[in-house]
Amino acid sequence: MTGPATIDEICVVAVAEAFRGDGEILCNPIGTVPIIGGRLARATFEPDMAMTDAVSVLAANILPVGDPDAPRVVEAWMPYRDMFDIVWSGRRHVVMGASQIDATGNQNLAAIGGWRMPKAQLLGLRGAPGNLVNHVTTYWVPNHSTRSFVPRVDVVSGPGYERVADLSEAVRNNHEIRRVVSNLGVFDFSNAERRMQVRSTHPGVTIGQVVEATGFELVVPDDVPESRLPTDEELHLIREVIDPTGLRRAEFPS
């Protein structure tokens, strides 16, 4: 292990921190940086979480990303159909991407330009509506800009706080957007207005840079700390155990 923490490693730790306190749930991160973050959380401060090998089994050991042949200590089989039972029961914390996200947490990964005649067709709704009304969700946005943090999303894939405000108490109680992690900082919705606020900025990033890269007015507390740096143990796990080939770096804009 050599050198100080880099932005990719700081973002991995920020994703991992979103799982702190979750306990015995299914940690279900999607994407390279989220998977590394989830595996890091499980290997350190949240050992009771269950986590799949990203294919079909729950693995007890720490798996390196990008190595389909890595040995697995299999705890249980996790076929796709079982995922629906876990989603329905709320025993899951998923990390998804967001092509667009707005001030109240509405997320779009379906289309750019509107669903009737989109300029670009993206992934689709992809289960996002069910995720948001059943269990905790976190978002990972590797390129923070006014194209991704927008005044209003073109299509709502995952509903934000404003969308669920008039729905049933059960839905409101289950709906939680825990964090939004980007390459500039960490954000949440813990204020009374349930609007996106700055939780921390990554080292070297100013509030001005974050505001300039955001297409809506953020809630900015009086005191905004820097995002936490990885510990020596975490750097060792990231660099030498979970992602020894550095796949995490590919998610960041050059």
CYANA upper distance limits for C-alpha pairs under 8 A (distance plus 0.5 A):
  1 MET  CA    235 LEU  CA      7.75
  1 MET  CA    236 HIS  CA      6.61
  1 MET  CA    239 ARG  CA      7.59
  1 MET  CA    240 GLU  CA      8.11
  5 ALA  CA      9 GLU  CA      6.52
  5 ALA  CA     10 ILE  CA      7.15
  5 ALA  CA    229 LEU  CA      7.45
  5 ALA  CA    230 PRO  CA      7.29
  5 ALA  CA    235 LEU  CA      7.90
  6 THR  CA     10 ILE  CA      6.79
  7 ILE  CA     11 CYS  CA      6.67
  7 ILE  CA    183 ASN  CA      7.75
  7 ILE  CA    202 HIS  CA      8.21
  8 ASP  CA     12 VAL  CA      6.73
  8 ASP  CA     33 VAL  CA      8.32
  8 ASP  CA    183 ASN  CA      8.39
  8 ASP  CA    248 ARG  CA      6.99
  8 ASP  CA    249 ARG  CA      6.56
  8 ASP  CA    252 PHE  CA      7.91
  9 GLU  CA     13 VAL  CA      6.82
  9 GLU  CA    230 PRO  CA      7.63
  9 GLU  CA    235 LEU  CA      8.03
  9 GLU  CA    238 ILE  CA      7.90
 10 ILE  CA     14 ALA  CA      6.76
 10 ILE  CA    202 HIS  CA      7.92
 10 ILE  CA    227 SER  CA      7.93
 10 ILE  CA    228 ARG  CA      7.66
 10 ILE  CA    229 LEU  CA      6.35
 10 ILE  CA    230 PRO  CA      6.91
 11 CYS  CA     15 VAL  CA      6.73
 11 CYS  CA     33 VAL  CA      8.09
 11 CYS  CA    181 VAL  CA      7.63
 11 CYS  CA    182 SER  CA      7.81
 11 CYS  CA    183 ASN  CA      7.22
 12 VAL  CA     16 ALA  CA      6.71
 12 VAL  CA     33 VAL  CA      6.28
 12 VAL  CA     34 PRO  CA      7.31
 12 VAL  CA     36 ILE  CA      6.93
 12 VAL  CA     37 GLY  CA      5.17
 13 VAL  CA     17 GLU  CA      6.60
 13 VAL  CA     37 GLY  CA      6.50
 13 VAL  CA     40 LEU  CA      8.19
 13 VAL  CA    228 ARG  CA      7.99
 13 VAL  CA    229 LEU  CA      7.89
 13 VAL  CA    230 PRO  CA      6.71
 14 ALA  CA     18 ALA  CA      7.20
 14 ALA  CA     37 GLY  CA      8.10
 14 ALA  CA    181 VAL  CA      7.32
 14 ALA  CA    186 VAL  CA      7.67
 14 ALA  CA    227 SER  CA      7.70
 14 ALA  CA    228 ARG  CA      7.80
 15 VAL  CA     19 PHE  CA      7.92
 15 VAL  CA     33 VAL  CA      8.40
 15 VAL  CA     34 PRO  CA      6.68
 15 VAL  CA     37 GLY  CA      5.70
 15 VAL  CA     38 GLY  CA      7.65
 15 VAL  CA    140 TRP  CA      8.29
 15 VAL  CA    181 VAL  CA      7.17
 16 ALA  CA     20 ARG  CA      7.69
 16 ALA  CA     34 PRO  CA      8.29
 16 ALA  CA     37 GLY  CA      4.84
 16 ALA  CA     38 GLY  CA      5.92
 16 ALA  CA     39 ARG  CA      8.38
 16 ALA  CA     40 LEU  CA      6.78
 16 ALA  CA     41 ALA  CA      5.44
 17 GLU  CA     41 ALA  CA      7.60
 18 ALA  CA    138 THR  CA      7.84
 18 ALA  CA    178 ARG  CA      7.15
 18 ALA  CA    179 ARG  CA      6.85
 19 PHE  CA     27 CYS  CA      8.29
 19 PHE  CA     38 GLY  CA      7.84
 19 PHE  CA     41 ALA  CA      7.24
 19 PHE  CA     46 GLU  CA      7.95
 19 PHE  CA     93 HIS  CA      8.19
 20 ARG  CA     41 ALA  CA      7.83
 20 ARG  CA     45 PHE  CA      7.52
 20 ARG  CA     46 GLU  CA      6.96
 21 GLY  CA     46 GLU  CA      7.62
 22 ASP  CA     46 GLU  CA      7.82
 22 ASP  CA     49 MET  CA      7.95
 23 GLY  CA     46 GLU  CA      6.75
 23 GLY  CA     47 PRO  CA      8.25
 23 GLY  CA     48 ASP  CA      6.01
 23 GLY  CA     49 MET  CA      6.17
 24 GLU  CA     48 ASP  CA      5.62
 24 GLU  CA     49 MET  CA      5.26
 24 GLU  CA     50 ALA  CA      7.31
 24 GLU  CA     91 ARG  CA      8.44
 25 ILE  CA     48 ASP  CA      8.25
 25 ILE  CA     49 MET  CA      5.76
 25 ILE  CA     50 ALA  CA      6.59
 25 ILE  CA     91 ARG  CA      5.50
 25 ILE  CA     92 ARG  CA      5.85
 25 ILE  CA     93 HIS  CA      7.64
 26 LEU  CA     49 MET  CA      6.46
 26 LEU  CA     50 ALA  CA      5.28
 26 LEU  CA     51 MET  CA      6.31
 26 LEU  CA     86 ILE  CA      8.35
 26 LEU  CA     91 ARG  CA      6.68
 26 LEU  CA     92 ARG  CA      5.08
 26 LEU  CA     93 HIS  CA      6.84
 27 CYS  CA     38 GLY  CA      7.01
 27 CYS  CA     49 MET  CA      6.70
 27 CYS  CA     50 ALA  CA      6.46
 27 CYS  CA     51 MET  CA      5.78
 27 CYS  CA     52 THR  CA      8.48
 27 CYS  CA     92 ARG  CA      6.62
 27 CYS  CA     93 HIS  CA      5.87
 27 CYS  CA     94 VAL  CA      6.97
 28 ASN  CA     35 ILE  CA      8.31
 28 ASN  CA     38 GLY  CA      8.09
 28 ASN  CA     51 MET  CA      7.09
 28 ASN  CA     52 THR  CA      7.98
 28 ASN  CA     92 ARG  CA      7.36
 28 ASN  CA     93 HIS  CA      6.43
 28 ASN  CA     94 VAL  CA      5.13
 28 ASN  CA     95 VAL  CA      6.98
 29 PRO  CA     34 PRO  CA      5.54
 29 PRO  CA     35 ILE  CA      5.58
 29 PRO  CA     38 GLY  CA      6.81
 29 PRO  CA     93 HIS  CA      8.25
 29 PRO  CA     94 VAL  CA      5.78
 29 PRO  CA     95 VAL  CA      4.92
 29 PRO  CA     96 MET  CA      7.28
 30 ILE  CA     34 PRO  CA      6.42
 30 ILE  CA     35 ILE  CA      6.67
 30 ILE  CA     94 VAL  CA      7.86
 30 ILE  CA     95 VAL  CA      6.21
 30 ILE  CA     96 MET  CA      6.15
 30 ILE  CA     97 GLY  CA      8.06
 31 GLY  CA     35 ILE  CA      6.49
 31 GLY  CA     96 MET  CA      8.14
 31 GLY  CA     97 GLY  CA      8.27
 32 THR  CA     36 ILE  CA      6.76
 32 THR  CA     65 VAL  CA      7.96
 32 THR  CA    247 LEU  CA      7.65
 32 THR  CA    248 ARG  CA      6.40
 32 THR  CA    251 GLU  CA      8.15
 33 VAL  CA     37 GLY  CA      6.61
 33 VAL  CA    248 ARG  CA      5.93
 33 VAL  CA    251 GLU  CA      7.96
 34 PRO  CA     38 GLY  CA      6.54
 34 PRO  CA     95 VAL  CA      6.96
 34 PRO  CA    140 TRP  CA      7.67
 35 ILE  CA     39 ARG  CA      6.60
 35 ILE  CA     65 VAL  CA      8.24
 36 ILE  CA     40 LEU  CA      6.50
 36 ILE  CA     65 VAL  CA      7.72
 36 ILE  CA    238 ILE  CA      7.78
 36 ILE  CA    242 ILE  CA      6.96
 36 ILE  CA    243 ASP  CA      7.66
 36 ILE  CA    248 ARG  CA      8.36
 37 GLY  CA     41 ALA  CA      6.72
 38 GLY  CA     42 ARG  CA      6.79
 39 ARG  CA     43 ALA  CA      6.55
 39 ARG  CA     51 MET  CA      8.26
 39 ARG  CA     62 ILE  CA      7.26
 39 ARG  CA     63 LEU  CA      8.27
 39 ARG  CA    242 ILE  CA      7.91
 40 LEU  CA     44 THR  CA      6.74
 40 LEU  CA    234 GLU  CA      7.67
 40 LEU  CA    237 LEU  CA      7.60
 40 LEU  CA    238 ILE  CA      7.73
 40 LEU  CA    242 ILE  CA      8.16
 41 ALA  CA     45 PHE  CA      6.18
 41 ALA  CA     46 GLU  CA      5.95
 41 ALA  CA     47 PRO  CA      7.95
 42 ARG  CA     46 GLU  CA      5.17
 42 ARG  CA     47 PRO  CA      5.10
 42 ARG  CA     48 ASP  CA      7.64
 42 ARG  CA     49 MET  CA      6.63
 43 ALA  CA     47 PRO  CA      6.49
 43 ALA  CA     62 ILE  CA      7.41
 44 THR  CA    234 GLU  CA      8.45
 50 ALA  CA     58 LEU  CA      7.19
 50 ALA  CA     59 ALA  CA      8.35
 51 MET  CA     58 LEU  CA      6.05
 51 MET  CA     59 ALA  CA      6.94
 51 MET  CA     60 ALA  CA      8.49
 52 THR  CA     56 SER  CA      7.20
 52 THR  CA     57 VAL  CA      5.87
 52 THR  CA     58 LEU  CA      4.71
 52 THR  CA     59 ALA  CA      6.32
 52 THR  CA     78 MET  CA      7.87
 53 ASP  CA     57 VAL  CA      6.34
 53 ASP  CA     58 LEU  CA      6.65
 53 ASP  CA     59 ALA  CA      6.44
 53 ASP  CA     63 LEU  CA      7.90
 56 SER  CA     77 TRP  CA      6.77
 56 SER  CA     78 MET  CA      5.48
 56 SER  CA     79 PRO  CA      5.97
 56 SER  CA     80 TYR  CA      7.80
 57 VAL  CA     74 VAL  CA      6.96
 57 VAL  CA     75 GLU  CA      7.84
 57 VAL  CA     76 ALA  CA      6.28
 57 VAL  CA     77 TRP  CA      4.95
 57 VAL  CA     78 MET  CA      5.23
 57 VAL  CA     79 PRO  CA      7.87
 58 LEU  CA     74 VAL  CA      6.39
 58 LEU  CA     75 GLU  CA      5.84
 58 LEU  CA     76 ALA  CA      5.69
 58 LEU  CA     77 TRP  CA      6.72
 58 LEU  CA     78 MET  CA      6.79
 59 ALA  CA     63 LEU  CA      8.47
 59 ALA  CA     72 ARG  CA      6.50
 59 ALA  CA     73 VAL  CA      5.92
 59 ALA  CA     74 VAL  CA      5.20
 59 ALA  CA     75 GLU  CA      6.07
 59 ALA  CA     76 ALA  CA      7.98
 60 ALA  CA     72 ARG  CA      7.96
 60 ALA  CA     73 VAL  CA      5.79
 60 ALA  CA     74 VAL  CA      6.63
 60 ALA  CA     75 GLU  CA      6.40
 61 ASN  CA     72 ARG  CA      7.04
 61 ASN  CA     73 VAL  CA      6.19
 62 ILE  CA    241 VAL  CA      8.17
 62 ILE  CA    242 ILE  CA      7.46
 63 LEU  CA     70 ALA  CA      7.33
 63 LEU  CA     71 PRO  CA      8.40
 63 LEU  CA     72 ARG  CA      7.85
 63 LEU  CA    241 VAL  CA      8.21
 63 LEU  CA    242 ILE  CA      6.66
 64 PRO  CA     70 ALA  CA      7.69
 64 PRO  CA    241 VAL  CA      6.63
 64 PRO  CA    242 ILE  CA      4.67
 64 PRO  CA    243 ASP  CA      6.13
 64 PRO  CA    244 PRO  CA      7.93
 65 VAL  CA    242 ILE  CA      6.57
 65 VAL  CA    243 ASP  CA      6.24
 65 VAL  CA    247 LEU  CA      8.25
 66 GLY  CA    247 LEU  CA      8.17
 78 MET  CA     82 ASP  CA      6.81
 78 MET  CA     83 MET  CA      7.99
 79 PRO  CA     83 MET  CA      7.74
 80 TYR  CA     84 PHE  CA      8.08
 81 ARG  CA     85 ASP  CA      8.02
 82 ASP  CA     86 ILE  CA      7.11
 83 MET  CA     87 VAL  CA      6.63
 84 PHE  CA     88 TRP  CA      6.52
 85 ASP  CA     89 SER  CA      6.69
 86 ILE  CA     90 GLY  CA      6.75
 86 ILE  CA     91 ARG  CA      6.05
 86 ILE  CA     92 ARG  CA      6.91
 87 VAL  CA     91 ARG  CA      6.99
 87 VAL  CA     92 ARG  CA      6.67
 87 VAL  CA    130 GLY  CA      8.11
 87 VAL  CA    131 ASN  CA      7.23
 87 VAL  CA    134 ASN  CA      6.78
 87 VAL  CA    135 HIS  CA      7.33
 88 TRP  CA    134 ASN  CA      6.57
 89 SER  CA    134 ASN  CA      7.68
 90 GLY  CA    134 ASN  CA      5.63
 90 GLY  CA    135 HIS  CA      5.01
 90 GLY  CA    136 VAL  CA      8.21
 90 GLY  CA    174 ASN  CA      7.90
 91 ARG  CA    135 HIS  CA      7.29
 92 ARG  CA    135 HIS  CA      6.46
 92 ARG  CA    136 VAL  CA      7.27
 93 HIS  CA    135 HIS  CA      6.80
 93 HIS  CA    136 VAL  CA      5.35
 93 HIS  CA    137 THR  CA      6.16
 93 HIS  CA    138 THR  CA      8.06
 94 VAL  CA    131 ASN  CA      8.10
 94 VAL  CA    136 VAL  CA      7.14
 94 VAL  CA    137 THR  CA      5.56
 94 VAL  CA    138 THR  CA      6.81
 95 VAL  CA    137 THR  CA      6.36
 95 VAL  CA    138 THR  CA      5.16
 95 VAL  CA    139 TYR  CA      5.90
 95 VAL  CA    140 TRP  CA      7.25
 96 MET  CA    137 THR  CA      7.90
 96 MET  CA    138 THR  CA      6.94
 96 MET  CA    139 TYR  CA      5.53
 96 MET  CA    140 TRP  CA      6.70
 97 GLY  CA    109 LEU  CA      7.92
 97 GLY  CA    139 TYR  CA      5.95
 97 GLY  CA    140 TRP  CA      5.56
 97 GLY  CA    141 VAL  CA      6.50
 98 ALA  CA    107 GLN  CA      6.31
 98 ALA  CA    108 ASN  CA      6.30
 98 ALA  CA    109 LEU  CA      6.09
 98 ALA  CA    139 TYR  CA      6.98
 98 ALA  CA    140 TRP  CA      7.34
 98 ALA  CA    141 VAL  CA      6.57
 98 ALA  CA    148 SER  CA      7.96
 99 SER  CA    107 GLN  CA      8.00
 99 SER  CA    108 ASN  CA      6.21
 99 SER  CA    109 LEU  CA      5.59
 99 SER  CA    141 VAL  CA      8.08
 99 SER  CA    148 SER  CA      6.18
100 GLN  CA    107 GLN  CA      6.25
100 GLN  CA    108 ASN  CA      5.48
100 GLN  CA    109 LEU  CA      7.35
100 GLN  CA    147 ARG  CA      7.55
100 GLN  CA    148 SER  CA      4.78
100 GLN  CA    149 PHE  CA      6.32
100 GLN  CA    150 VAL  CA      6.86
100 GLN  CA    153 VAL  CA      6.34
100 GLN  CA    154 ASP  CA      8.41
101 ILE  CA    105 GLY  CA      6.46
101 ILE  CA    106 ASN  CA      6.06
101 ILE  CA    107 GLN  CA      5.01
101 ILE  CA    108 ASN  CA      6.82
101 ILE  CA    148 SER  CA      6.64
101 ILE  CA    149 PHE  CA      5.64
101 ILE  CA    150 VAL  CA      6.55
101 ILE  CA    152 ARG  CA      8.11
101 ILE  CA    153 VAL  CA      6.64
102 ASP  CA    106 ASN  CA      6.05
102 ASP  CA    107 GLN  CA      7.40
102 ASP  CA    149 PHE  CA      6.21
102 ASP  CA    150 VAL  CA      5.66
102 ASP  CA    151 PRO  CA      6.09
102 ASP  CA    152 ARG  CA      6.07
102 ASP  CA    153 VAL  CA      6.67
102 ASP  CA    216 PHE  CA      7.90
103 ALA  CA    149 PHE  CA      8.41
103 ALA  CA    150 VAL  CA      8.20
103 ALA  CA    151 PRO  CA      7.33
103 ALA  CA    152 ARG  CA      8.39
103 ALA  CA    195 ARG  CA      5.96
103 ALA  CA    196 MET  CA      5.71
103 ALA  CA    216 PHE  CA      7.01
103 ALA  CA    217 GLU  CA      7.97
103 ALA  CA    218 LEU  CA      7.67
104 THR  CA    160 GLY  CA      5.82
104 THR  CA    161 TYR  CA      6.01
104 THR  CA    162 GLU  CA      6.44
104 THR  CA    189 PHE  CA      8.25
104 THR  CA    194 ARG  CA      6.87
104 THR  CA    195 ARG  CA      5.36
104 THR  CA    196 MET  CA      6.62
105 GLY  CA    159 PRO  CA      7.46
105 GLY  CA    160 GLY  CA      4.60
105 GLY  CA    161 TYR  CA      6.81
105 GLY  CA    177 ILE  CA      7.82
105 GLY  CA    195 ARG  CA      7.99
105 GLY  CA    196 MET  CA      7.51
106 ASN  CA    153 VAL  CA      7.29
106 ASN  CA    156 VAL  CA      6.50
106 ASN  CA    157 SER  CA      7.91
106 ASN  CA    158 GLY  CA      6.28
106 ASN  CA    159 PRO  CA      5.29
106 ASN  CA    160 GLY  CA      4.52
106 ASN  CA    161 TYR  CA      8.00
106 ASN  CA    163 ARG  CA      8.16
107 GLN  CA    153 VAL  CA      7.23
107 GLN  CA    155 VAL  CA      8.31
107 GLN  CA    156 VAL  CA      6.21
107 GLN  CA    157 SER  CA      6.09
107 GLN  CA    158 GLY  CA      5.38
107 GLN  CA    159 PRO  CA      7.01
107 GLN  CA    160 GLY  CA      7.59
108 ASN  CA    125 LEU  CA      8.35
108 ASN  CA    153 VAL  CA      6.60
108 ASN  CA    154 ASP  CA      7.46
108 ASN  CA    155 VAL  CA      6.00
108 ASN  CA    156 VAL  CA      5.70
108 ASN  CA    157 SER  CA      5.37
108 ASN  CA    158 GLY  CA      7.17
109 LEU  CA    122 LEU  CA      6.52
109 LEU  CA    123 LEU  CA      6.39
109 LEU  CA    124 GLY  CA      6.53
109 LEU  CA    125 LEU  CA      7.05
109 LEU  CA    155 VAL  CA      8.31
109 LEU  CA    157 SER  CA      6.74
110 ALA  CA    115 TRP  CA      8.47
110 ALA  CA    121 GLN  CA      6.97
110 ALA  CA    122 LEU  CA      5.29
110 ALA  CA    123 LEU  CA      5.73
110 ALA  CA    124 GLY  CA      4.24
110 ALA  CA    125 LEU  CA      5.96
110 ALA  CA    155 VAL  CA      7.02
110 ALA  CA    156 VAL  CA      8.39
110 ALA  CA    157 SER  CA      6.94
111 ALA  CA    115 TRP  CA      6.75
111 ALA  CA    118 PRO  CA      6.39
111 ALA  CA    119 LYS  CA      7.94
111 ALA  CA    120 ALA  CA      6.17
111 ALA  CA    121 GLN  CA      5.09
111 ALA  CA    122 LEU  CA      5.44
111 ALA  CA    123 LEU  CA      8.08
111 ALA  CA    124 GLY  CA      7.44
111 ALA  CA    154 ASP  CA      7.59
111 ALA  CA    155 VAL  CA      6.95
112 ILE  CA    118 PRO  CA      6.02
112 ILE  CA    119 LYS  CA      6.08
112 ILE  CA    120 ALA  CA      5.65
112 ILE  CA    121 GLN  CA      7.12
112 ILE  CA    122 LEU  CA      7.94
112 ILE  CA    154 ASP  CA      6.51
112 ILE  CA    155 VAL  CA      8.00
113 GLY  CA    117 MET  CA      7.50
113 GLY  CA    118 PRO  CA      5.02
113 GLY  CA    119 LYS  CA      5.64
113 GLY  CA    120 ALA  CA      7.54
113 GLY  CA    154 ASP  CA      6.28
114 GLY  CA    118 PRO  CA      5.44
114 GLY  CA    119 LYS  CA      8.17
114 GLY  CA    154 ASP  CA      5.58
114 GLY  CA    155 VAL  CA      6.46
115 TRP  CA    154 ASP  CA      8.22
115 TRP  CA    155 VAL  CA      7.05
124 GLY  CA    157 SER  CA      8.04
125 LEU  CA    129 PRO  CA      7.73
125 LEU  CA    157 SER  CA      5.37
125 LEU  CA    158 GLY  CA      8.10
126 ARG  CA    157 SER  CA      8.34
127 GLY  CA    131 ASN  CA      6.81
128 ALA  CA    132 LEU  CA      6.71
128 ALA  CA    157 SER  CA      6.18
128 ALA  CA    158 GLY  CA      5.32
129 PRO  CA    133 VAL  CA      7.03
129 PRO  CA    157 SER  CA      6.60
129 PRO  CA    158 GLY  CA      5.37
129 PRO  CA    159 PRO  CA      6.95
130 GLY  CA    134 ASN  CA      6.59
131 ASN  CA    135 HIS  CA      6.38
131 ASN  CA    136 VAL  CA      8.00
131 ASN  CA    137 THR  CA      7.48
131 ASN  CA    158 GLY  CA      8.16
132 LEU  CA    136 VAL  CA      7.35
132 LEU  CA    137 THR  CA      6.84
132 LEU  CA    158 GLY  CA      6.53
132 LEU  CA    159 PRO  CA      7.03
132 LEU  CA    174 ASN  CA      8.32
132 LEU  CA    175 HIS  CA      6.08
132 LEU  CA    176 GLU  CA      7.55
132 LEU  CA    177 ILE  CA      8.18
133 VAL  CA    171 VAL  CA      5.87
133 VAL  CA    172 ARG  CA      7.93
133 VAL  CA    174 ASN  CA      6.29
133 VAL  CA    175 HIS  CA      5.46
134 ASN  CA    171 VAL  CA      7.59
134 ASN  CA    174 ASN  CA      5.79
134 ASN  CA    175 HIS  CA      6.90
135 HIS  CA    174 ASN  CA      6.09
135 HIS  CA    175 HIS  CA      6.72
135 HIS  CA    176 GLU  CA      7.37
136 VAL  CA    174 ASN  CA      7.88
136 VAL  CA    175 HIS  CA      7.09
136 VAL  CA    176 GLU  CA      5.50
136 VAL  CA    177 ILE  CA      6.59
136 VAL  CA    178 ARG  CA      6.95
137 THR  CA    176 GLU  CA      6.81
137 THR  CA    177 ILE  CA      5.51
137 THR  CA    178 ARG  CA      6.49
137 THR  CA    179 ARG  CA      8.15
138 THR  CA    177 ILE  CA      6.18
138 THR  CA    178 ARG  CA      5.82
138 THR  CA    179 ARG  CA      5.42
138 THR  CA    180 VAL  CA      6.35
138 THR  CA    181 VAL  CA      8.36
139 TYR  CA    177 ILE  CA      8.48
139 TYR  CA    179 ARG  CA      6.88
139 TYR  CA    180 VAL  CA      5.20
139 TYR  CA    181 VAL  CA      6.71
140 TRP  CA    180 VAL  CA      6.51
140 TRP  CA    181 VAL  CA      5.50
140 TRP  CA    182 SER  CA      6.47
141 VAL  CA    148 SER  CA      8.33
141 VAL  CA    180 VAL  CA      7.92
141 VAL  CA    181 VAL  CA      6.70
141 VAL  CA    182 SER  CA      5.20
141 VAL  CA    183 ASN  CA      7.64
142 PRO  CA    181 VAL  CA      8.36
142 PRO  CA    182 SER  CA      5.63
142 PRO  CA    183 ASN  CA      5.70
142 PRO  CA    251 GLU  CA      6.79
142 PRO  CA    252 PHE  CA      6.28
142 PRO  CA    253 PRO  CA      7.99
143 ASN  CA    148 SER  CA      8.11
143 ASN  CA    182 SER  CA      7.12
143 ASN  CA    183 ASN  CA      6.56
143 ASN  CA    252 PHE  CA      7.29
143 ASN  CA    253 PRO  CA      6.85
144 HIS  CA    148 SER  CA      6.86
144 HIS  CA    149 PHE  CA      7.40
144 HIS  CA    182 SER  CA      6.35
144 HIS  CA    183 ASN  CA      6.71
144 HIS  CA    184 LEU  CA      7.03
144 HIS  CA    213 ALA  CA      6.89
144 HIS  CA    214 THR  CA      7.95
145 SER  CA    149 PHE  CA      6.54
145 SER  CA    213 ALA  CA      4.97
145 SER  CA    214 THR  CA      6.34
145 SER  CA    215 GLY  CA      8.16
146 THR  CA    150 VAL  CA      6.25
146 THR  CA    212 GLU  CA      8.46
146 THR  CA    213 ALA  CA      5.73
146 THR  CA    214 THR  CA      5.34
146 THR  CA    215 GLY  CA      5.12
147 ARG  CA    215 GLY  CA      8.04
149 PHE  CA    213 ALA  CA      8.20
149 PHE  CA    214 THR  CA      5.74
149 PHE  CA    215 GLY  CA      5.99
149 PHE  CA    216 PHE  CA      7.75
150 VAL  CA    214 THR  CA      7.38
150 VAL  CA    215 GLY  CA      5.14
150 VAL  CA    216 PHE  CA      6.75
151 PRO  CA    215 GLY  CA      6.04
151 PRO  CA    216 PHE  CA      5.59
159 PRO  CA    163 ARG  CA      6.10
159 PRO  CA    164 VAL  CA      7.29
160 GLY  CA    164 VAL  CA      7.14
160 GLY  CA    177 ILE  CA      8.33
161 TYR  CA    165 ALA  CA      6.55
161 TYR  CA    175 HIS  CA      8.44
161 TYR  CA    194 ARG  CA      6.91
162 GLU  CA    194 ARG  CA      8.45
164 VAL  CA    171 VAL  CA      7.74
164 VAL  CA    172 ARG  CA      6.76
164 VAL  CA    175 HIS  CA      8.40
165 ALA  CA    172 ARG  CA      7.33
167 LEU  CA    171 VAL  CA      6.95
167 LEU  CA    172 ARG  CA      7.27
168 SER  CA    172 ARG  CA      6.83
169 GLU  CA    173 ASN  CA      6.49
170 ALA  CA    174 ASN  CA      6.78
171 VAL  CA    175 HIS  CA      6.50
177 ILE  CA    188 ASP  CA      7.80
177 ILE  CA    189 PHE  CA      7.73
178 ARG  CA    188 ASP  CA      6.83
178 ARG  CA    189 PHE  CA      8.13
179 ARG  CA    186 VAL  CA      7.33
179 ARG  CA    187 PHE  CA      6.17
179 ARG  CA    188 ASP  CA      5.36
179 ARG  CA    189 PHE  CA      8.26
180 VAL  CA    186 VAL  CA      6.29
180 VAL  CA    187 PHE  CA      5.46
180 VAL  CA    188 ASP  CA      6.64
181 VAL  CA    185 GLY  CA      6.61
181 VAL  CA    186 VAL  CA      5.10
181 VAL  CA    187 PHE  CA      6.87
182 SER  CA    186 VAL  CA      6.84
183 ASN  CA    202 HIS  CA      8.14
183 ASN  CA    252 PHE  CA      7.98
184 LEU  CA    201 THR  CA      6.60
184 LEU  CA    202 HIS  CA      6.20
184 LEU  CA    205 VAL  CA      6.84
184 LEU  CA    210 VAL  CA      7.04
185 GLY  CA    198 VAL  CA      7.94
185 GLY  CA    199 ARG  CA      8.03
185 GLY  CA    200 SER  CA      6.07
185 GLY  CA    201 THR  CA      4.60
185 GLY  CA    202 HIS  CA      5.53
185 GLY  CA    205 VAL  CA      8.36
185 GLY  CA    210 VAL  CA      8.26
185 GLY  CA    227 SER  CA      7.54
186 VAL  CA    198 VAL  CA      6.82
186 VAL  CA    199 ARG  CA      5.83
186 VAL  CA    200 SER  CA      5.67
186 VAL  CA    201 THR  CA      6.81
186 VAL  CA    202 HIS  CA      8.32
186 VAL  CA    227 SER  CA      7.88
187 PHE  CA    196 MET  CA      6.86
187 PHE  CA    197 GLN  CA      5.96
187 PHE  CA    198 VAL  CA      5.16
187 PHE  CA    199 ARG  CA      5.30
187 PHE  CA    200 SER  CA      7.43
188 ASP  CA    195 ARG  CA      8.48
188 ASP  CA    196 MET  CA      6.07
188 ASP  CA    197 GLN  CA      6.04
188 ASP  CA    198 VAL  CA      7.24
188 ASP  CA    199 ARG  CA      6.78
189 PHE  CA    194 ARG  CA      5.36
189 PHE  CA    195 ARG  CA      5.80
189 PHE  CA    196 MET  CA      5.40
189 PHE  CA    197 GLN  CA      6.51
190 SER  CA    194 ARG  CA      6.72
190 SER  CA    195 ARG  CA      8.36
190 SER  CA    197 GLN  CA      8.21
191 ASN  CA    195 ARG  CA      7.33
191 ASN  CA    197 GLN  CA      8.11
195 ARG  CA    218 LEU  CA      8.00
195 ARG  CA    219 VAL  CA      7.42
196 MET  CA    218 LEU  CA      6.41
196 MET  CA    219 VAL  CA      6.68
197 GLN  CA    218 LEU  CA      5.96
197 GLN  CA    219 VAL  CA      4.74
197 GLN  CA    220 VAL  CA      6.26
197 GLN  CA    221 PRO  CA      8.05
198 VAL  CA    218 LEU  CA      7.54
198 VAL  CA    219 VAL  CA      6.92
198 VAL  CA    220 VAL  CA      6.02
198 VAL  CA    221 PRO  CA      7.59
198 VAL  CA    224 VAL  CA      7.56
199 ARG  CA    224 VAL  CA      6.92
199 ARG  CA    225 PRO  CA      7.90
200 SER  CA    224 VAL  CA      6.03
200 SER  CA    225 PRO  CA      5.60
200 SER  CA    226 GLU  CA      5.68
200 SER  CA    227 SER  CA      5.66
201 THR  CA    205 VAL  CA      6.48
201 THR  CA    206 THR  CA      7.48
201 THR  CA    207 ILE  CA      7.73
201 THR  CA    224 VAL  CA      7.70
201 THR  CA    225 PRO  CA      7.15
201 THR  CA    226 GLU  CA      5.48
201 THR  CA    227 SER  CA      6.07
202 HIS  CA    226 GLU  CA      6.01
202 HIS  CA    227 SER  CA      5.45
202 HIS  CA    228 ARG  CA      8.49
203 PRO  CA    226 GLU  CA      6.36
203 PRO  CA    227 SER  CA      7.23
205 VAL  CA    209 GLN  CA      7.07
205 VAL  CA    210 VAL  CA      7.98
206 THR  CA    210 VAL  CA      7.08
207 ILE  CA    211 VAL  CA      6.64
208 GLY  CA    212 GLU  CA      6.55
209 GLN  CA    213 ALA  CA      6.72
210 VAL  CA    214 THR  CA      6.85
211 VAL  CA    217 GLU  CA      8.02
211 VAL  CA    218 LEU  CA      7.58
214 THR  CA    218 LEU  CA      8.23
220 VAL  CA    224 VAL  CA      8.05
230 PRO  CA    234 GLU  CA      6.06
230 PRO  CA    235 LEU  CA      6.50
231 THR  CA    235 LEU  CA      6.69
232 ASP  CA    236 HIS  CA      6.71
233 GLU  CA    237 LEU  CA      6.79
234 GLU  CA    238 ILE  CA      6.57
235 LEU  CA    239 ARG  CA      6.40
236 HIS  CA    240 GLU  CA      6.05
236 HIS  CA    241 VAL  CA      7.56
237 LEU  CA    241 VAL  CA      5.33
237 LEU  CA    242 ILE  CA      6.33
237 LEU  CA    243 ASP  CA      8.39
238 ILE  CA    242 ILE  CA      5.60
238 ILE  CA    243 ASP  CA      5.97
238 ILE  CA    244 PRO  CA      7.64
239 ARG  CA    243 ASP  CA      6.01
239 ARG  CA    244 PRO  CA      5.43
239 ARG  CA    245 THR  CA      8.34
239 ARG  CA    246 GLY  CA      7.70
240 GLU  CA    244 PRO  CA      5.14
243 ASP  CA    247 LEU  CA      7.00
243 ASP  CA    248 ARG  CA      7.76
248 ARG  CA    252 PHE  CA      8.49
